[in-house]
Amino acid sequence: MQASSIAAVSSISQAAAAPRWTVAEVLALYEMPLMDLIWRAQGVHREHFDPNAIQRSTLLSVKTGGCSEDCSYCSQSARYDTETQRERLMPLDEVIAAAKVAKEKGASRFCMGAAWKGPKDNDLDRVLDMVREVKALGMQTCVTLGMLGAGQAEKLKEAGLDYYNHNLDTDKEFYGQVIKTHTHDDRLDTLDQVREAGINVCSGGIIGMGESRKNRAGLIVQLANLPKPPESVPINNLVPIPGTPMAANERLDPFEFVRTIAAARITMPRSWVRLSAGRQEMSDELQALCFLAGANSMFYGDRLLTTGNPDVDRDDQLFARLGVKPI
């Protein structure tokens, strides 16, 4: 048998052997006593990662506001009256200056987000220049640009993109209560294009949008059961934004957030699990509990796309108190 055929058979065998999670199994994780769940998640985490190392990413909104989509949580939708102002795509030199500052402060990955349903080709060309220049700084690159059209993922790969972020947000059952201008399957189609182009997938979700625990378990199952789980899994805790349909949502029980982190770690043992939106509202103690439950990545810097984030000094002090190191 030729080497290529052997490799193909091996790949098929590995895919067949990969665990397929059910919603019932992940719900059972959620329902474990919290200390038992964290113990199990920490054990899985230590098998694959340094338990005292946290990857730090910085996120920059390179094009803010004016999005045509109706995502109920988002301040950047043109359909809602929020304080977020519509802005044009940032000039290349401003993006590179921000990336240099992020690197100096210790971020190893630079993520660039644009509020589009999907990029037009002329806008994508400008983003490709951003990717090339940030890559030249020695940083990992990530973009979130919405849904991709034919051939766009390949262009991003050629420019040197390391990660493409496109969150599933929530499970398929609850999705229609959050977004109506596109479908859950549309999101999966973009993830397929990214994977086929050879770019690492960054995909997670938002909890606290009014979904049930079963919906949260369903989201974790959908991510874990992708043909290959995402290399990076951001878990966002909803930040209710005035002017959006979810402005009055109640804050989620913090321990439910920890359970979601643990479930992601157990079902996706080799993925980076990232604390994302909502971290500013978390105490240092809650963040430490999330790290114990298997989170090993975080957004670092004073701001995410349009919401606040803990300042750099606070994060540096937390790392020092916990004895963890940034990577």
MOVEN-V500324 format. One line per field, one symbol per residue. phi: phi as a letter, one per 20 degrees, with the letter a starting at -180 (. if undefined). A space follows every 50 residues. Layout:
phi: ???
//
This chain:
phi: .fgfffffffffffffeffdedffffgffgefggffffgfffffgffccf fdccfdcddceebdmmfefdgfedfeffedecffefcfgffgffffffff ffffeofdcddcdcecfaffffffgffgffffffgffndfdbcccneeeg nffffffffofecdebffmbfffegfedccebdgfffffffffffffnef edbbacdneofegffffffgffffeggbggfccfdddgdfdgnegdfeff ffggffffffgfffffecfdefddfcfnffeeffffffffffeofbbbec pfbefcdfbgfgffffffgffemddec
//
